[in-house]
Amino acid sequence: MEILLSKILSQIRHQENKLTSELTPTAEEAYQMTLFLNEMMQNVKGKVLKDGFKNEGQEIDFFKNIKPQILGKLIYYNKVFRIETTCPVNIGEIYQSFVENELKSLKSEYKESICNTYFYRYYRAGRTDRDHSYFMLGKINYHDGLNSGVFEIDLSFSTYYDNKIAHIIANELLYTYLLNKINPEENPDLVLLNLNEEISKDISWTNSQNALIELIYALYASSSVSNGNIGIRKLALIFQILFRTPVNDIHHAFHRMKTRAGSRTAFLDQLKISLEEYMDKDL
């Protein structure tokens, strides 16, 4: 059984674009995405339980990279739906206080359950030496003092740590969503309103997310934007706004690039080749 991450991400982005042209979803849009992602998860689960995996590498890739992307988005949209349907008003001090409390709660959860754990440091460092323990079925080590939630998961479809990554992804998405709520002037949707609708709706990133992240880091490392006086997260947000596509988990993706086989700058290498070939056409 083979499930491609690029195909999964493409299907999710297609559904997001079909539902809305904005980056901050409404309650109805979040609800529809929750239904879509839940159905996708059930379909993928059925394939896994039916066909299994060809080898250990395929199994690790699924539970480390593929399933967390689906589950992370599912957790995110479900939480957005709950926030949008419980928020008392849409403006004023009560609204501001409500959203700020949600952000405070998110930060508290992040500190207590995510960033202070050994696994989080392992994941952020882009390590692979314990992947066989973390991302293969039946390898849960209860001596690690795991959260009680481990006893509630489906052991035929979870290694426990795939859920951990999903929550990291959801946490980052929710953080951006809540910041946009608190500081609407920085909301990408308002920036997009200043673009000509007929032009902007046709702008999209059609290569892989890793390719985009490689380009972003190249611009960041070369100080090509604002003489280097811009953070990597803000630079990523600019591309997120321009191409209407989420740029998730940028730091971890970069660490994986540093250790990947072959060229570490595959996309930039291809850009150079494509540009030189284009130049040669005019000779």
C-alpha positions, 0 to 999 in steps of 0.5 A, spaced: 500 500 500 502 506 498 499 513 500 503 519 497 504 525 502 504 530 496 497 527 493 494 528 500 496 535 501 494 536 494 487 534 496 486 538 502 488 544 499 483 543 493 478 542 498 480 548 502 480 552 496 473 550 493 470 552 500 473 559 501 478 564 498 480 566 505 485 563 510 481 564 516 475 560 516 468 561 518 464 556 522 461 553 516 467 552 512 471 549 518 465 544 519 465 542 512 473 541 512 472 537 519 467 532 515 472 532 509 478 530 513 474 525 517 472 522 511 479 522 508 482 519 515 477 513 515 478 512 507 486 512 509 485 507 515 481 502 511 486 502 506 492 501 511 488 496 515 486 492 509 493 492 505 498 494 511 505 496 509 510 493 504 516 495 508 518 498 515 520 505 511 513 505 508 510 504 515 515 509 518 513 515 513 506 514 513 505 515 521 511 520 521 509 524 515 502 522 512 497 521 517 499 527 522 498 532 516 491 529 515 489 528 523 493 535 524 488 539 520 482 535 522 484 537 529 485 544 527 478 545 523 474 542 529 477 546 534 476 552 529 469 550 529 468 550 536 471 557 537 467 560 532 461 557 534 462 559 542 465 566 541 460 571 544 460 577 539 465 579 533 467 585 535 469 589 542 472 588 548 468 581 550 471 578 543 478 580 544 478 577 551 475 571 549 480 570 543 486 572 548 484 567 553 483 562 547 491 564 545 493 563 552 490 556 553 493 554 547 500 557 549 499 553 556 498 547 552 504 548 548 508 549 554 506 543 558 504 538 553 509 539 547 515 543 547 518 541 554 518 533 552 523 529 549 519 527 543 518 534 541 526 536 541 527 529 537 522 531 532 524 539 531 531 536 530 529 532 524 532 526 527 531 519 525 535 514 529 529 513 534 523 512 528 523 505 528 520 506 536 516 512 535 513 510 528 512 503 527 505 499 530 506 495 536 512 499 539 510 503 544 514 503 550 510 504 557 516 506 561 517 512 557 511 515 562 506 516 557 500 521 557 494 516 559 491 518 552 495 512 550 490 507 552 484 510 548 488 510 541 486 505 536 493 500 536 492 498 529 492 505 526 496 509 531 503 509 534 501 514 539 507 519 536 503 520 530 498 523 534 503 527 538 506 530 531 498 531 529 497 536 535 504 540 534 501 541 527 494 543 529 497 547 535 501 551 529 495 552 525 491 555 531 496 559 533 496 563 526 489 563 526 488 566 533 493 571 532 489 573 526 483 574 530 487 578 535 491 583 530 486 583 524 490 588 521 495 583 520 490 578 517 492 575 510 485 576 508 485 583 509 492 584 505 489 580 499 483 584 499 487 590 496 489 585 490 485 585 484 480 579 485 481 577 478 488 577 478 490 574 485 485 568 485 489 565 479 496 565 483 497 559 486 504 555 488 504 549 484 510 545 486 511 542 493 511 545 499 518 543 501 520 546 494 517 553 497 520 552 504 527 551 500 526 557 496 524 561 502 530 559 506 534 561 500 532 568 500 532 568 508 539 566 508 542 570 503 538 576 506 535 578 499 529 581 503 529 587 507 537 586 507 535 580 512 531 584 517 526 580 517 524 573 521 523 566 517 516 566 520 514 573 517 518 571 510 514 565 510 507 568 511 509 573 505 509 567 501 503 564 504 499 570 503 501 571 496 500 564 494 494 562 498 497 556 501 499 554 508 506 553 510 506 549 515 512 546 520 517 550 516 523 549 521 522 541 521 522 541 514 528 545 513 532 540 518 529 534 514 532 538 508 539 538 511 540 531 512 536 528 505 539 524 500 542 527 494 542 534 493 540 538 499 538 544 494 534 540 489 529 545 487 534 551 487 538 546 482 532 545 478 531 553 478 538 554 475 537 549 470 530 551 468 533 558 467 539 556 463 535 552 458 530 558 458 536 563 456 539 558 451 532 559 447 533 566 446 540 565 443 
